[in-house]
Amino acid sequence: MPNLTFFVMFGKYNITITMLKILKPILLKFFSSSAIKQLIVDLLRTICKQTSNDVDDKAVDFLEKQLFPGKTFS
């Protein structure tokens, strides 16, 4: 992480804080969308297929049920 004193001296600290305030709601909305949640579940499921145990598969199933409570799973 860069030295914050450098940013404060040159006024870049205020720009960084302002940009974070602008980007935070956009990113939170993006990551809370259904498509992104499904992408994360699919990526985790693909990673879990590479292992030989069932614990991680059950963890992904649990996560999917928590992210999509009204959805029926096969």
C-alpha positions as CSV (number, residue, x, y, z in Angstrom):
1,M,0.0,0.0,0.0
2,P,1.4,3.4,-0.9
3,N,2.4,5.9,1.7
4,L,-0.7,7.9,2.6
5,T,1.5,10.9,3.5
6,F,2.5,11.3,-0.1
7,F,-1.2,11.3,-1.2
8,V,-2.1,13.8,1.5
9,M,0.7,16.2,0.6
10,F,-0.3,16.3,-3.1
11,G,-4.1,16.3,-2.6
12,K,-4.5,12.8,-4.1
13,Y,-5.9,11.4,-0.9
14,N,-9.2,13.4,-1.3
15,I,-9.5,12.1,-4.8
16,T,-9.0,8.5,-3.7
17,I,-11.7,8.9,-1.0
18,T,-14.1,10.5,-3.5
19,M,-13.5,7.8,-6.0
20,L,-14.2,5.1,-3.4
21,K,-17.4,6.8,-2.4
22,I,-18.5,6.8,-6.0
23,L,-17.4,3.3,-6.9
24,K,-18.6,1.5,-3.7
25,P,-22.3,1.6,-4.5
26,I,-21.7,0.6,-8.1
27,L,-19.6,-2.4,-7.1
28,L,-21.9,-3.5,-4.4
29,K,-24.8,-3.4,-6.8
30,F,-22.8,-5.3,-9.4
31,F,-21.7,-8.0,-6.9
32,S,-25.2,-8.5,-5.5
33,S,-26.7,-9.2,-8.9
34,S,-28.1,-12.7,-9.5
35,A,-25.8,-13.3,-12.5
36,I,-22.6,-12.6,-10.5
37,K,-23.8,-14.8,-7.7
38,Q,-24.4,-17.6,-10.2
39,L,-21.0,-17.1,-11.7
40,I,-19.3,-17.4,-8.3
41,V,-21.3,-20.6,-7.6
42,D,-20.4,-22.1,-11.0
43,L,-16.7,-21.2,-10.5
44,L,-16.7,-22.8,-7.0
45,R,-18.4,-25.9,-8.3
46,T,-15.8,-26.2,-11.1
47,I,-13.0,-26.0,-8.6
48,C,-14.7,-28.5,-6.3
49,K,-14.9,-31.1,-9.1
50,Q,-11.1,-31.2,-9.1
51,T,-11.0,-32.6,-5.6
52,S,-11.8,-36.1,-4.4
53,N,-13.7,-35.2,-1.2
54,D,-17.4,-34.4,-0.8
55,V,-17.1,-31.7,1.9
56,D,-16.4,-28.9,-0.5
57,D,-19.3,-30.0,-2.8
58,K,-21.7,-29.9,0.2
59,A,-20.3,-26.4,1.1
60,V,-21.0,-25.1,-2.4
61,D,-24.5,-26.7,-2.3
62,F,-25.1,-24.9,1.1
63,L,-23.8,-21.6,-0.4
64,E,-26.0,-21.9,-3.4
65,K,-29.1,-22.6,-1.2
66,Q,-28.2,-19.5,0.9
67,L,-27.7,-17.2,-2.2
68,F,-30.8,-18.4,-4.0
69,P,-33.4,-19.3,-1.3
70,G,-36.4,-19.7,-3.6
71,K,-34.7,-21.7,-6.3
72,T,-35.3,-25.5,-6.5
73,F,-32.1,-27.5,-7.0
74,S,-31.8,-30.9,-8.7
